[in-house]
Amino acid sequence: IPMDDPTLISRQQLFARIVGGLGGRAAEEIIFGDSEVTTGAAGDLQQITGLAKQMVVTFGMSDIGPWSLMDAAQSGDVIMRM
C-alpha cells in the first residue's frame, strides 16, 4: 500500500512540492512587482522544472495517460512506452 511505503510519492505530493517551490517567486512578484523580480528563485525553478519533467517523462504522470517518455541513449530521440 502506498501509504505504508515511505519511498513512494503520490502525484498529489509531487504537485504540492511544485506549488511550494513556486512560492518564493510568487512572493517576489506580489511584494516587489513584476518589474523587480530577482534571480533569487533560480534554484527553485530549476528544481521544480526537473521534478515536473520527471513526473511526465519518467513516472508517466501526464494527462495523456500512463506513458513513460524515455530518452533513447541521450540521443534526443524520445520513445513512448506504456
N, CA and C atoms as a LAMMPS dump frame, in Angstrom:
ITEM: TIMESTEP
0
ITEM: NUMBER OF ATOMS
246
ITEM: BOX BOUNDS ff ff ff
-5.0000000000000000e+02 5.0000000000000000e+02
-5.0000000000000000e+02 5.0000000000000000e+02
-5.0000000000000000e+02 5.0000000000000000e+02
ITEM: ATOMS id mol type element x y z
1 1 1 N 0.857 -1.175 0
2 1 2 C 0 0 0
3 1 3 C 0.903 1.237 0
4 2 1 N 0.646 2.188 -0.909
5 2 2 C 1.497 3.37 -0.983
6 2 3 C 1.648 4.134 0.326
7 3 1 N 0.617 4.151 1.149
8 3 2 C 0.693 4.896 2.411
9 3 3 C 1.662 4.239 3.387
10 4 1 N 1.902 2.956 3.218
11 4 2 C 2.79 2.224 4.109
12 4 3 C 4.244 2.256 3.659
13 5 1 N 4.502 2.685 2.44
14 5 2 C 5.853 2.702 1.887
15 5 3 C 6.333 4.146 1.766
16 6 1 N 7.27 4.56 2.615
17 6 2 C 7.718 5.954 2.594
18 6 3 C 8.511 6.334 1.346
19 7 1 N 8.92 5.356 0.54
20 7 2 C 9.671 5.681 -0.667
21 7 3 C 8.765 6.024 -1.841
22 8 1 N 7.473 5.74 -1.733
23 8 2 C 6.525 6.064 -2.792
24 8 3 C 5.95 7.454 -2.56
25 9 1 N 5.93 8.251 -3.608
26 9 2 C 5.415 9.618 -3.517
27 9 3 C 4.262 9.748 -4.505
28 10 1 N 3.147 10.243 -4.045
29 10 2 C 1.964 10.353 -4.898
30 10 3 C 2.066 11.566 -5.823
31 11 1 N 1.229 11.556 -6.851
32 11 2 C 1.147 12.684 -7.782
33 11 3 C 0.773 13.959 -7.027
34 12 1 N -0.142 13.836 -6.089
35 12 2 C -0.576 14.987 -5.298
36 12 3 C 0.583 15.554 -4.47
37 13 1 N 1.401 14.693 -3.885
38 13 2 C 2.545 15.144 -3.102
39 13 3 C 3.583 15.84 -3.984
40 14 1 N 3.83 15.299 -5.171
41 14 2 C 4.774 15.928 -6.089
42 14 3 C 4.267 17.293 -6.535
43 15 1 N 2.976 17.37 -6.829
44 15 2 C 2.382 18.639 -7.235
45 15 3 C 2.496 19.664 -6.104
46 16 1 N 2.304 19.223 -4.869
47 16 2 C 2.433 20.129 -3.72
48 16 3 C 3.863 20.663 -3.602
49 17 1 N 4.849 19.835 -3.914
50 17 2 C 6.244 20.293 -3.904
51 17 3 C 6.474 21.364 -4.966
52 18 1 N 5.854 21.187 -6.129
53 18 2 C 5.987 22.174 -7.19
54 18 3 C 5.348 23.495 -6.768
55 19 1 N 4.157 23.431 -6.214
56 19 2 C 3.466 24.634 -5.754
57 19 3 C 4.296 25.345 -4.68
58 20 1 N 4.832 24.575 -3.745
59 20 2 C 5.673 25.163 -2.698
60 20 3 C 6.921 25.808 -3.263
61 21 1 N 7.519 25.178 -4.271
62 21 2 C 8.717 25.722 -4.887
63 21 3 C 8.472 27.025 -5.627
64 22 1 N 7.257 27.227 -6.109
65 22 2 C 6.912 28.47 -6.803
66 22 3 C 6.56 29.595 -5.843
67 23 1 N 6.458 29.279 -4.559
68 23 2 C 6.068 30.278 -3.563
69 23 3 C 7.019 31.462 -3.476
70 24 1 N 8.318 31.206 -3.557
71 24 2 C 9.297 32.289 -3.466
72 24 3 C 9.162 33.272 -4.608
73 25 1 N 9.025 32.753 -5.82
74 25 2 C 8.86 33.633 -6.975
75 25 3 C 7.554 34.405 -6.883
76 26 1 N 6.485 33.737 -6.48
77 26 2 C 5.188 34.401 -6.346
78 26 3 C 5.254 35.521 -5.306
79 27 1 N 5.947 35.266 -4.204
80 27 2 C 6.086 36.284 -3.164
81 27 3 C 6.837 37.506 -3.685
82 28 1 N 7.891 37.281 -4.459
83 28 2 C 8.63 38.402 -5.048
84 28 3 C 7.736 39.236 -5.948
85 29 1 N 6.942 38.575 -6.778
86 29 2 C 6.064 39.295 -7.691
87 29 3 C 5.024 40.11 -6.928
88 30 1 N 4.513 39.544 -5.836
89 30 2 C 3.495 40.254 -5.043
90 30 3 C 4.106 41.431 -4.295
91 31 1 N 5.243 41.212 -3.663
92 31 2 C 5.867 42.254 -2.833
93 31 3 C 6.549 43.327 -3.673
94 32 1 N 7.35 42.925 -4.666
95 32 2 C 8.174 43.875 -5.408
96 32 3 C 7.595 44.268 -6.768
97 33 1 N 6.64 43.506 -7.26
98 33 2 C 6.074 43.776 -8.575
99 33 3 C 6.814 43.014 -9.649
100 34 1 N 6.173 42.849 -10.773
101 34 2 C 6.723 42.052 -11.87
102 34 3 C 8.045 42.618 -12.402
103 35 1 N 8.2 43.928 -12.39
104 35 2 C 9.412 44.541 -12.942
105 35 3 C 10.621 44.398 -12.026
106 36 1 N 10.424 44.021 -10.758
107 36 2 C 11.523 43.907 -9.803
108 36 3 C 11.801 42.469 -9.36
109 37 1 N 11.351 41.497 -10.129
110 37 2 C 11.614 40.099 -9.811
111 37 3 C 13.116 39.855 -9.928
112 38 1 N 13.687 39.115 -8.986
113 38 2 C 15.129 38.878 -8.963
114 38 3 C 15.478 37.468 -9.422
115 39 1 N 16.751 37.162 -9.405
116 39 2 C 17.237 35.833 -9.773
117 39 3 C 17.21 34.881 -8.582
118 40 1 N 16.686 35.317 -7.461
119 40 2 C 16.687 34.524 -6.228
120 40 3 C 15.974 33.187 -6.325
121 41 1 N 15.002 33.092 -7.196
122 41 2 C 14.231 31.846 -7.301
123 41 3 C 14.803 30.889 -8.336
124 42 1 N 15.959 31.185 -8.893
125 42 2 C 16.521 30.373 -9.972
126 42 3 C 16.695 28.906 -9.566
127 43 1 N 17.238 28.669 -8.392
128 43 2 C 17.439 27.292 -7.929
129 43 3 C 16.129 26.553 -7.759
130 44 1 N 15.139 27.25 -7.191
131 44 2 C 13.815 26.641 -7.019
132 44 3 C 13.205 26.294 -8.373
133 45 1 N 13.324 27.216 -9.327
134 45 2 C 12.752 26.982 -10.652
135 45 3 C 13.422 25.804 -11.346
136 46 1 N 14.736 25.675 -11.217
137 46 2 C 15.435 24.534 -11.807
138 46 3 C 14.973 23.227 -11.178
139 47 1 N 14.831 23.24 -9.854
140 47 2 C 14.438 22.022 -9.146
141 47 3 C 13.024 21.59 -9.525
142 48 1 N 12.086 22.522 -9.548
143 48 2 C 10.709 22.129 -9.856
144 48 3 C 10.527 21.803 -11.331
145 49 1 N 11.324 22.42 -12.203
146 49 2 C 11.274 22.064 -13.619
147 49 3 C 11.73 20.625 -13.804
148 50 1 N 12.805 20.25 -13.111
149 50 2 C 13.283 18.864 -13.169
150 50 3 C 12.263 17.892 -12.623
151 51 1 N 11.607 18.28 -11.543
152 51 2 C 10.59 17.422 -10.942
153 51 3 C 9.398 17.244 -11.886
154 52 1 N 8.947 18.337 -12.491
155 52 2 C 7.83 18.259 -13.434
156 52 3 C 8.195 17.385 -14.635
157 53 1 N 9.428 17.518 -15.11
158 53 2 C 9.882 16.695 -16.231
159 53 3 C 9.897 15.221 -15.838
160 54 1 N 10.375 14.92 -14.639
161 54 2 C 10.378 13.536 -14.168
162 54 3 C 8.965 12.984 -14.071
163 55 1 N 8.028 13.813 -13.596
164 55 2 C 6.65 13.36 -13.467
165 55 3 C 6.104 12.887 -14.81
166 56 1 N 6.426 13.607 -15.876
167 56 2 C 5.908 13.265 -17.201
168 56 3 C 6.757 12.195 -17.877
169 57 1 N 8.071 12.427 -17.934
170 57 2 C 8.957 11.568 -18.715
171 57 3 C 9.209 10.225 -18.047
172 58 1 N 9.47 10.224 -16.758
173 58 2 C 9.865 9.003 -16.064
174 58 3 C 8.7 8.291 -15.391
175 59 1 N 7.853 9.053 -14.694
176 59 2 C 6.805 8.442 -13.887
177 59 3 C 5.484 8.26 -14.626
178 60 1 N 5.346 8.794 -15.844
179 60 2 C 4.114 8.643 -16.62
180 60 3 C 2.92 9.326 -15.997
181 61 1 N 3.142 10.466 -15.349
182 61 2 C 2.055 11.169 -14.659
183 61 3 C 1.547 12.361 -15.474
184 62 1 N 1.297 12.151 -16.759
185 62 2 C 0.786 13.244 -17.581
186 62 3 C -0.691 13.021 -17.875
187 63 1 N -1.309 14.041 -18.417
188 63 2 C -2.727 13.939 -18.755
189 63 3 C -2.979 13.087 -19.988
190 64 1 N -1.918 12.734 -20.73
191 64 2 C -2.116 11.895 -21.918
192 64 3 C -2.236 10.426 -21.553
193 65 1 N -1.994 10.1 -20.319
194 65 2 C -2.128 8.722 -19.875
195 65 3 C -0.847 8.187 -19.271
196 66 1 N -0.849 6.915 -18.928
197 66 2 C 0.307 6.315 -18.252
198 66 3 C 1.436 5.97 -19.222
199 67 1 N 1.999 6.972 -19.86
200 67 2 C 3.088 6.779 -20.804
201 67 3 C 4.384 7.226 -20.181
202 68 1 N 5.433 6.475 -20.411
203 68 2 C 6.77 6.851 -19.984
204 68 3 C 7.538 7.271 -21.219
205 69 1 N 8.062 8.483 -21.228
206 69 2 C 8.789 9.016 -22.375
207 69 3 C 10.275 8.963 -22.058
208 70 1 N 10.913 7.891 -22.479
209 70 2 C 12.322 7.687 -22.128
210 70 3 C 13.229 8.186 -23.242
211 71 1 N 14.297 8.883 -22.881
212 71 2 C 15.278 9.377 -23.83
213 71 3 C 16.183 8.211 -24.239
214 72 1 N 16.234 7.9 -25.512
215 72 2 C 17 6.755 -26.007
216 72 3 C 18.485 7.086 -26.057
217 73 1 N 19.218 6.61 -25.064
218 73 2 C 20.676 6.728 -25.004
219 73 3 C 21.152 8.167 -25.174
220 74 1 N 20.436 9.108 -24.612
221 74 2 C 20.801 10.521 -24.647
222 74 3 C 20.91 11.085 -26.064
223 75 1 N 20.298 10.445 -27.032
224 75 2 C 20.414 10.886 -28.423
225 75 3 C 19.417 11.978 -28.776
226 76 1 N 18.509 12.258 -27.884
227 76 2 C 17.48 13.231 -28.179
228 76 3 C 16.215 12.604 -28.707
229 77 1 N 16.271 11.334 -29.079
230 77 2 C 15.075 10.641 -29.547
231 77 3 C 14.212 10.292 -28.342
232 78 1 N 12.931 10.438 -28.494
233 78 2 C 12.012 10.112 -27.419
234 78 3 C 11.233 8.863 -27.79
235 79 1 N 11.21 7.901 -26.889
236 79 2 C 10.479 6.658 -27.117
237 79 3 C 9.309 6.642 -26.133
238 80 1 N 8.123 6.345 -26.629
239 80 2 C 6.96 6.27 -25.749
240 80 3 C 6.728 4.815 -25.372
241 81 1 N 6.619 4.56 -24.06
242 81 2 C 6.358 3.213 -23.573
243 81 3 C 5.146 3.248 -22.668
244 82 1 N 4.319 2.232 -22.796
245 82 2 C 3.142 2.159 -21.949
246 82 3 C 3.379 1.16 -20.853
